[in-house]
């Protein structure tokens, strides 16, 4: 374990902000999101003075050391969070509750606990019920990512001009919420506070359903017969490649997300199926006007995403 600060990764910039918001920041799970936060902390200088990376996988810890992403790299959760002013859980949804409760037992008074889970409805109440009065819990969900994972996947500018939804449980201290919002704004994100249930409805439509469909269309292509299957995968054009890009994402992570947000995802899928049926009817009946109306509306929605800097 390094005794002192590790050198900043190659290409690190000069600090962008004033004094850091936190003394020590501990990242549990330095994968895509976690390592991106560590990189941002290195390059901006405005997030935390000391960086701690925690993981149970030796190969992950070894790579974090090689990349110089943290000052302390450890497999001990208790050791890693003990002096942390901010602890952020960047683990799969299915592991958040267990990891949060384990971390709380060793966190110091006045510290802030956060996580980046993309399903919120059950997690907030479950974790808050075990929270000591002197530790604040401010979960968030940065609406950013790629299909890659692991410490090498991180990007210092991953959150630039992206939304970060802040989902504090009722009664969370206002100062803790303010600091977490400032933290993500220093990461380049735009922040907005929302409720648990509203968050899960949004994410079912803009994230969970698209991933569900991407995985499913890959499965559909794979189940085509012999030569047709081979040629479909061989000649896949940009439309198929672009649509299925996110199917390269971590299956364990997405299994947990689908199950955790099952009810809302299924309701969203039913809405989608209704729209598919309407389009199929228009096609079956050769209703050119109905088809054009839907295509033009889809094009408008896509352009609005670009205008909103979300594409």
N, C-alpha and C positions, 0 to 999 in steps of 0.2 A: 504493500500500500504506500503511495507516495506520501512523503512527510510534509511537503510544501506544495504550493500551487504548481500545477502543470502548465507548460507553455501553451499559449493559444494556438488553435489549429492554423495551418497555413492560410494566409489571406485575411487574417483577422483585422478588423478595422479599429480605428480609435474610438473611444467611448462616445456614444451619441447623446447621453443624458447626464444628469447630475449624480448625486450620491445614490447608491443602490437602494432599492426599496426594502430589501431584506439582507440580514447579515449572512445567514447560511441557508441555501436552498438544497433540499434533498429530492432527487428524482428517483422514484421506484419504477423500474422498467424503462431503461434508456433505448427504446426502439425508435420508430419513426418520430412520434410526437415528443417523447422524452429526450432523445438526442438532439432534436431540433431546438428544444428549449435550452439545452446545455450550450449548443452552438450560439444561439441568440445571446445568452448571458455572457459568453466569451467576447462576442463582437460588439455588443452594445455597451456593456459596462454598467447598465442601469438597473439590472435585475437583482443580483446578489453578489456579495463579496466572495463567498466561498461556495463551491459547488460539490455536491456529493451525489454519486451514482450508486444505486443499489439494484442488484439482480441476483437471482439464484443460479443462473447459467454461467459456468466458468468461461465459456467461449465469448459470451457477451461482455463480461467484465474485462477479459483480456483485450478485446477490441476497443473498448472504451479507453483503456489505458494507452493503447497504441495511438489512438486518435487524439489523446490529450484533452478529452472533453470535460474531465472533472478533477478536482483537487484530491478527493477521497473516493476510492472505488472499493466497494465492499459487498460481500454476500450476506452480511449481518444486518438485518432490518433494524434491530434494537440499537446497534452501534451507529448506523447511518442516520437515524432520525433523532437521536438523543439531544443533539445540540442545534437542530434545525429550527429556523424561524418560519420556514415554509416547507411543507412536505406535499409533493404532487404525485399522485398515483397515476401512472401511465401504463396500466395493466389491462388485460381483457376484461370485459364487463363482468364475466362470471367470477372473476377473482377480486373484484373491487371491495366487496363487503368484508370478506375474510382478511384481506390485506389492510384495509382501513382499521379494523378492530385491533389487529396486531400492532399497527403503527401507533395508534392512540395510547396504548399501554405504556409506551416509552417516550412519548413526546413531552416536551417541557411546557410549563404554563406560559400562556401568551402566544404560543405558536399557532399557525394557521394550517389547516389541512385542506387539500383540494384534490380533485380527480378530474379526468377528462373523458369520462364514460359517455357514450352516445345514447344511453337509455337511462332515464332518470326517475321514473315514477316510484319505484320501490326502494331505490337506493337511499334517497334523502332521508325518509323516515327511519329506515333501519339503522343507518349510521348515526343519525342525530340522537337516537334513543340511548346510545352508548357513549355519547360525547360528554366529557367533563365540562363544567361551566367555564373553565379557564382556557379552553381550546376552541377556536372558531372553525367552522366547516363551511367552505365556499366552493362548491363544485362548479365546473364549467364544461363547455363543450366547444372547442375550436372547430369551426366548419372548414377544415382544411385537411389535406392529406394526399397521398399518392398510393399506388398499388404496391409499393415496396415496403419492406420492413427491416428492422434491425438497426444497430448503431450507424451503419454506413449510409442508411437511407435518409438521415436527417438533413435539414436545410435551414440555415440561419434565417432565411426570408420566407419560410413556409407559410407564416401567418400574415404576411404583408397584404393589406387591403382585404383580408377575409374577416368574416364575422366570428366572434367568440360569444356564445350564449352563456350568460352567467345565471346560475340556477340556485340561489341561496335558500336554504330552508327558512321557514318562518321563525323570526326571533334572532336571526344572525346579526351580530354587531355591525352597525353601519360602517365603522372604520375598517373592519376586515373586508367588507365588500368593496369599499373604495380602493383599498390597496390592491386587491386582486384585479379590479377593473384597470387600475393604473398599470399593473404588471403586464396585462395582455395588450394594452394600448402601446406600451413600450416594445412589445413584440411585433408591433405593426398592425395589430388587429383593431377592428371596430367592435365595440361591446354593446350588448343589450341584455337587460335583465328580464327573464321570463319564468313562468311557473313550470313545475315538473311535467304536468300533463300536457301543457301547450308545447313544450319542448319535444316531447315524444311524438306528438302529432306532426309537427314540422319535419322531424327527422325521418319519420316513416315515409313521407312523400319524397323528400329531396335526397335522401341517402339510402335508407334501408330498402325501399322498393327498387330503385335502380340496381343496387347490388344483387338483390334477389333475382331480378330479371336477367342480369348479365350472367350469373351462375347458371340460370335455367336455360338460356339460349345456347350456352356452351354444351350443356348436357343434351339438348335437342339435336345439335349438330353431331355430337359424338354417337348418337343412337341411329343415325342414318345407315343404310345398308352399305356394305363393302366399299366398292369403287366410288360411289357417290360421296360417302363420308370422307374418303381420302382426298378427293378432288375439292370438296367444299373447304376443307382445312388448308389444302395446298393453295387454292386460288382466292382465299379470303381477301376481299377488297377492303378499302379504308373504312367503309361503313361498319362492317363486321368487326374489324380490328378495334375501331374507336369505341364501339358500343360495348365490346367485351373486355376492354382494357382493365376495368376494375375487378374482373373475375380473377385476376392474378393476386388479389389481396389475400391476407392470411385467413385460411378457412376456419381455424379455431376461433379467432376473433369474431368472424361473421356468424358462425354457429351460435355463439353466446348472445350476440346482438339480436338475431332473429328470434331466439327463444325468449329473451328478456322483454322484447317489445312485441310479442306474438299477437296479442289481441288487436292492438292498433295497426300492426302491419297487415294482418288478415283483413281488417276493415278497409284499409287503403287499397289492398289488392282487389277487393270486391268492387270498389269504385273504378279502379283501372279496368277491370274486366268488363264493366258496363260500357266504358268508352270504347274498348276493343270491339265489343259486340255491335255498337252503333256504326263504327267504321266498317266492320265486316258486312253489315246490312247494306250500307251505301255502296260498297263494292259489288255485292251480289246483285243489287238492283241497278247497277251502272248509273248511280245518281252522281253525275259529275259535279253538280253544284255543292252537294253535301261533302263530297271528298275535298273539293277545293277550299271550302270554308274551313274544314279541319286542318288542312295543310297550311293555309295562310295563318290560322290562329297559332299553330305550332311554331311557325317561322317567327311570328311576332314575339312569342314567349322567349324563344332562343335569343332574339335580338335584345330583349329587355334584360336578360342575364348578362350579356356583354356590356350593355350600357351601365349596369349596376356593378361592374367589375367582378362578377362572379363566374366568368368563363374565360 
